[in-house]
Amino acid sequence: MTTSIIPTLENLYDVTQPHQDNRGYCTLLWRGGKLLVKPLGGVKQPYLASLDSKRSLVECLQHSPVSLVSIDPKLGETWLKFWADACEAAQKPIFLSLPAGKKLPNQPFRQLQRVIDWIAAFVLLLLVSPVMLGLIVLMQVYSPGSLFCHEWRVGERGKLFQAMSFCTHNNTSLGRWMGKYNLDNLPQLFNVLRGDMSLTGSRCWTLEDAVQLNKLPEITASWEVEAQSHLLHLDSQTL
């Protein structure tokens, strides 16, 4: 496993030298293609100048053997969003680092639930498609602009995904009406089709929920990071 630290977001776009204190750094642990991003620990390494912006982080992830990223919710919502955006651009899956000890659901049951969710979402989309088209027309008339918004959510096994919704404005009567009846969330049926979320079970948590609660019931980690391993230096060439 390799270890290093990088500066926090408040300095990501204007870093000329390493900070003199521990505030604003996180620890990177890398092993077997899996990268763990966690709060600063006892191991201190020079910060990685190549990761002082989102663009350079994306480039490092794209050219690295990292197969997935796991990030600790203790780092905060802004930090989670930054890494999630970078991983999405680099086409690397990202998971929240969750407590071990929870058992995965029975695999056949999960597959059956996935099939049921897909069929149900497909049928619902066919039924509500006229309503969605009507809402799109009304939105273009009363509040022209972007039709869809995306928000990071925590899905199965702690995987982060972009939940879709209509971009509504609460200062308009249409936006308030859509929000009252949850019509702005109709596009999330596409998330169900992709397997990001389920129509049944517990709701998907927001990043704010994850940070505040620091634990996610009924969600289990997709992989475990071994605590005992050899430490190696991580630099931009390794990552």
N, C-alpha and C positions, 0 to 999 in steps of 0.2 A: 504494500500500500504506500502511496506517496502522499506527502503533506505539504501544504503551502498556505499563504494567506493573501487576500487581496483587499483593496480599500472599499469603503462603502459607497453607496450611490451619490451621496452629497459631494463626493470628490471625483466621481467617475469621469467627468468631462473636463476637469482642470487639475490634473495631478502632475506636479513637477518634481516632488520628492516624497519619500515615505514619511508617514506621520511619526511623531516621537512618542505617542502613547498607543494604547491598545484599542481605543475607541475607533469604531469605523472599519474594523477588519473582520473577516470571517475565515474559517479554516476549510481547506479543501483536502479531502481524502480520496485517493484514486486507487482502485484495485480491480483487475480483471475486466476493464472496460466500464466500470461503474463509478460514477463520481458523486461523492457525498459532500454537500455544502452545509456547513454547520457554524454555530457561533464560535468565536475565537476561544481556543483552548490554551493549554499550557505550552504547546509547541509553537515557537516563533520562527518564521522564515521571512526573508525579504518579500515585499509585495511584488506582484507580477505587472510590470509596466505594460506588457502587451494586452492586459485585460482592463485597461483604464477607461474603456468605452464599450458601449454595447456592440458596435461594429466589430471591434477587435475580438470581443468575446465570442461573437457569432463565428468569426473566421477560425478561431482556435477550436471551437467545438466541431466545426465542419471538417477540419483537417486532423481531428483527433480520433483515436480508437474508442472513445467513450461511446457506449451503446445506450446508456440512459443516465439521468441525473436524479438524485434524491436530495431534497433540500429541507432543512429543519424549519418548521413554522416559527420558531423563536426569533428568527432573523427579522421578522416584521413584514407587513403587507407590501410595502414599496419594494423591498429586496426580493420578495417572492415574485412580484410582477416582472421585475427586471430580468430575472433568470428565466421565468416562463416565456417572456417575449423572445429572449435570445435563443432559447431551446426550440421554440416554434420556428424561428427563422432558420436555424441550423438543422431543422427536421430531426431533433433528438427528443425522445419522450422524457417528461419530467414528472416525478412523483414527490409527494410530501413524505418526509421521513417520519414514520409512524411507530408507535410502541409495538414491540414484538409480543408474541404470546397469544394472539388471536388466531383462531383457526379459519382457514378458507372454507367457504360453503362447499357443499358436495358438488363436484364438477358436473355430473349429469344434470342436476337440478339447475345449475347456473346456465347450462346450454339450453335447457328447456325454457327457462325464464327469458333468455335472450331471444329465442324464436317467438315466444308469445309477445314480447315487447315490440319486436319488429313488425309482426302482423298487425297488432293493435295500432301502432303508430301509423302504419301505411293506410289502414282503413280510416283512421281519424283524419289523416291528411286529405284523403279523397273527399271526406264529408265536409271538412271545414275549408277546403281550398277556395270555394266561392266567397266565403267570409273573408279570408285572407286577401284575396284579390280586391274585394271591396274596401277593406281597410287600407290597402296600399294606395288605392285611388284617392281616398279621403285624406290620407296623410300627405300626399303630394299636393292636394288642394289647400289644406289648412296649415300644414307645417312642412313645406318642401325642404328637402335636405337628404341626409343619409337615411335609408330605410331600415337598416339593420345595425344593431349594436352587439358587441361581444364582451363578455365578462368571464374572467377566469373562475372556474369552479373546481371543486374536488370531487372526482368520480370514484369508480370502483377501484379498490386497492390503493387509494390515495393518488391516482393519476390526475394530473391537472389537464383541463380541457376548456375550450372557449364555448360558453353557452350563448346561443343566439336569442335575440329578442328584437321586437320592433323598437325603433328609436322614437319615443314619445316625449312630449313636453308637457309637464304638469301645469304650465301656465296657459294651456289651451283647453277648451272644453272637450275636444276629442281625446287629448292625452289623459285627462282626468277620467273620462268615461272608460277608456281602454284599460287604464290601471285599476279601476274599480272592479271590473269583471275579469281581470288577468288576461285580457286579450293580447296584451303586449308579449306574453310568453308563448304564444302559439308556435312561433318558429322553433321552439325547443323540441318539437316533434322530429325535426331533422336530426337533432342530437341523439334522440332515441334510436332513429334509424341507423346512425353511425355506431351505436353501441356505447356512446359516452355516458348515458344515464338511463335510468329505468323508469317506467310509469308506475311501478309499485315499490314498496320499501321506503327507507328513509330518504329524505330530501338531500340534494347535493349541497354541500357546504360552500360558502363563499370563502375567499382568502381571509376576510376580516373575521369570520367565524373561527377559522383554523387558528389564527393568531391569538384571538381572545380566549378560546377554550383550551388550545394547545393539546387537544385530544379529539379524535373523531370516532364516535361510536359506530359500530357495525361496518367499519372499514378496516381492512388489513393491509399491511405492507406487501408489496409485490416481491420484494427481495430484502434480504438481511445483510447488513454490513458487518463483517467479522471484527470483533473488538481487538482480538489478538492477531497482529500481523507485523511484518517488517515495515519500517518507515523508510521511504526514499524521498529524495528531493524532487519536487514538481516544478518544472519550468515551462515556458511557453512552447518549447519543442515537444515536451512530453504530452501536454494537454492539447 
